[in-house]
Amino acid sequence: MMTKSIQYVEMSDGYDIYTVVYKPEGTPIGHVHILHGMDEHIGRYEEFALYLVSEGYVVTGHDHRGHGHTGKKHNQFGFFCEVNGFERVTEDVREVLQVVRKDLACQSPILFAHSMGSFIGRRYIQKYGHSVSKIVLSGTGGPNNFIQKSGKWLAVAFARIQGKHTSNNMLYKLAFGKFNDDFKDVKTKYDWLSSDAEEVQKFINDPLCGFVASNQFFVDLVDGLNIIHDRKEIERVPKNLPILLISGSLDPVSRNGKDVWAVSEQYKKAGITDITVVIEEEKRHELLNETGKEKTFKLIAKWMEKT
């Protein structure tokens, strides 16, 4: 019988991170750790996690700082930390994995990393790539010179004037405001997430989703985008690490899949040899919450099984 356990894991700086563990009945065939995206939480991945458990995997995940139950416990949403937030949330992944893997007799974990989580995952494999067996990067994005240059300047200026913790609608709109532009008959500002209106409404109704992030969060996010696209840092990724890049052809975060191919090329130029790219036609940003998601679940699980 499958078991689910929840705990708060204390990080090296004393911060408590909400963590969930799903274990299958019997000996697991592997371990998958999930990194969720911005403005959401690990609970939204439970259906996918349970599918992987039914396939024999132990599945773990955590709510990043400023997100989900971690944010709720600390009464702080849309904020990583005072300085070097992107590096801190990357370290959180390593420290959470050290705890959840203590009692697991599995091979190195597979990371499944979505959207902002894919940025964190990409940094993680730059620093600790030899500690994972594979990585799935879902709904990732490529280099954006305007966001990474002008966005950083704006975010730093707002943080100095308004304070680091202050939510910033302007920066939020700069980052996400045009994501609905390519869609017709738009009913909500989150239609770009999925073509399944019911799933979009679930996101809107979720009290742990849809918050506006802080000035410092955007400073940290831009710092992260800069470092994950740095050529020297990309070259730190293990050359034999299997990478699956998956996105929807209508995903605005990946510029309708274009950025996925750009990231793939960056990895190829760095000498990484095992790269798979999948662009799902007519699908939007959240493939795990799209129509026909069961096929996506199976596709990902099949790729994870390959040796």
N, C-alpha and C positions, 0 to 999 in steps of 0.2 A: 504493500500500500504506500502511495506517495505521501511524503511528509513535508510540511512547510514550517520553517522557523524564522523568527524575526529577532534581531538584536541590534543594539547600538554599539558600534565598535569605536573605541577611543583612539584617536590619531595621536601622533607623536607631539602635537602641539596642544593636546588636551581637548580637541574638538570631537564631539560625538557624531558619528555617521550612521544613519539608518541603513540596515543591511538585511537582505532576505535570502534564504537558502531553501531551494526545492530539491528534495532527494527522491530518486526512484526506489521502487522495491528491488532488492537484490543488488548485485555489484554493478556500479555505473560503468558505461563504456567511455565516458569522458566528462569533462567539466567545461561549461560555458559560462562566462561572466558577461553581463550586459551593462553597457554604459548608455544611459538615456540621454535625451536631447534637452534643449533649453525650454524653460517655461512648462516643464512637465515633470514626471516622476516615474520610478521603477514599477509602480503598480499598474501602469498602462501596458506593461509587457507580459502580464501574467498569462494571457492566452497563449502567446508564443512560448513562454517558459514551460507551461504545462504540456504543450506539444513536444518540446524537446525532452521533457521528462518521460513522456510516453515512448520516446525513441531510445531511452536508456541513459540520458545525460543527467548529471547533477547540474543545476542551474542556480547561479547566484547573481546578485546585483545590489546596487546601493543608490540612494538618493544623494546626488552631489550637494555640496555646500550651497545654501541658498535655494534649495529645491525640495519639493516633497515633504516628507516627514522630518528630514534633517532640518529644512528651513523652518518647519512648524515648531520643532523642539526648541530651536534657538530664536524663534520669533524674528526671522530675518530671511526674506525672500529676495532673490535677484542680486545677491552679494556673495562673493567668494571669501575674500579676506582683505586686510588693509593694504598689503603689498604682495606683488608676485602671485596673484590669485590663480593664474592658469597653471603655473608650476605646482602650486599647492594642491589643486584638484587632481593633477596628474600623480603626485605623490600619494594622495588618498587612495588611488586605485591600487598602487603597490602595497600599501599598508593594509587595506581591506583584504586583498588577496592573500596576504601572509596569514591573516586570521582565519578566513573561511576555508583555507586549504590545509589547515593543521591536521584534520582528521580524514582527509581525502586521499585515497590511494589511487589517484588518477595521474595521467600524464599532464604535462604543462597545459594551462588553460587555453581555450579558444576565446578570443574576445569578440563579442558582437557589439558594435558601436554605431549609434545612430545620430546624425545631424551634429549638434554641438558635441555629443558624445564621440562622434567620429573624429572631431578635431583633437579631443583629449586622447582618444585611442591612437591617433597618428603621432602625437607627441610621446605617448607611452612606448610605442615600438621604436622610436628614435633613441629612447633612453634605456629601455628594458626589453628590447625585442627578443633577446635570447631566452627570456623567461616565459614566452608564450609559444604555442604550437602553430596557431593560425590566427588570422583576424578577418572579420567581416566589417567592411566600412559601408554603411547604409546612408544614403542621402547626404553625402559629403559635398563640400564646395571647394572651388579652386581659388587661386589668388585674385584678389580684387584690389587694385591699386588705390581706388578712391577711398574705400572703406579702411584699408590698412594705413593710409597716409592721412587723409583729411579726417577720417573717423577717429583716429588716435588723437589728433590735435584737438578736435572738438571735445572728445570725452575727457581729456586731461584738463581742458579749460573749464568745462562744466564741473568737474570734481573739485577744482580749486575754488570756484565761485560759489557753487551750491552745496558742496560737501560730497564726500565719497558715497555716502549711503542714500542720497536722494535719488528717487526714481526719475527717469528722463524719457518722456514721451517722444521728444524730438529725435533722440538717438534711436529709439525703438522704431519709429516710422522710417528713419533713414535706412535701417537695416532690413525692415520687413514690409514697408509701406507699399511697395509695388508688386508684391508677390501674387496678388489677385488679378493683375492687369491682363493676363492672357486668357482669363476664363470668362465665359459668357454666363448670364443669369446668376450672378453672384448673389448669395443670400446672406452671407456672414463674412466677417473679415478673416476668417480662418478656412475658407473654402479651399485654399491652396494645399491644405494638409491632406485631403482625401476627397475622392469623388463620391464616397459613401456619406450621405448627409447625416445619417444616424451617428456615425463615428465622429463627425465634426461636432455634432450637438453634444455628444458625451464629453468632448474636450471642453466645450464652452461651459457645460454644467459642472465640471470638476472644480471644486474650490482650490485645488492645488495646482491648477493650470492657468496660463494666460496672464500672469502678473507682468508688470513693466519693470524691467531690471534697472539697477542703479548705475550711476555714472562710473563708479569704479569697476563694475562688472564689464562695461563696454571697453574700458581701458585694458582690462585683463584679456578680454576676448580678442581684441585687436593684437595684443602682444602674442597671444597664442597663434593667431592666423599668420603672423609674421614668421614665427619660429618654425612652424610646421612646413612652411614653404621655402625655408632656407636650404640651399643646395647642400651645404656642408652637414647640416643636421639630417637631411634625408639620407645622405650617404652612410649614416650610422645604422640604418635599418639593416638587419641581417639579410644577406643576399638570397638566402634560400627560404625565407619566411613566406608561406602561402598567403596571398591576399586576395579576397573577393571584394570587388567594388560593385555595388548594386544600387540602382536608382530608377526612378520613374522617368519616362520620356517627357513628362509634363511637370517635373519637379523644378520649381523656381530656384531652390537653394543650389542645385547643381547646374543651373542654367539649361534646363531640359536635357541633362545628361552630358553637356559639353565639358563641364568641369571634371566629370568623372574620367573622361578620356585624357584630360590634361594632367590630372593626378597620376593616372596610369603611366603616361609618358615620363613624368618626373621620376617615378619609381624605376622604370626601365632604364632611363639614362643613368640612374644610380647603380645599375647592375643587378637589380632584383629580378629574379628569373621566373617566379611562379605567381603570375598575376592573371586573374580572371575578371572580366568586365561583363556585367549583365545590365542591360537597359530594358526595363519592362514597359512595353508600349501602352500609351494612354493611361499610365498610372502617375499619381502625384507624389507628394513628399513622403508620406508615411505608408510605405509598402505593407507594413504589418497590420495596417488598419484600412487597407484598400479593399475594393470588391475583388473577389477571387483570391483573398490572402492565403487560403489554404495551399494553393499552388506555390506561392512564395515560401511558405513554411517548409514545404517539401524540398524545394530547390535548394534552400540554404542548408537544410539538414543533410541532403545528399552531398553537397560540396564539403561539409564538415567531415563526413565519413571517409573522404578520400585520403589515401596515405601518401 
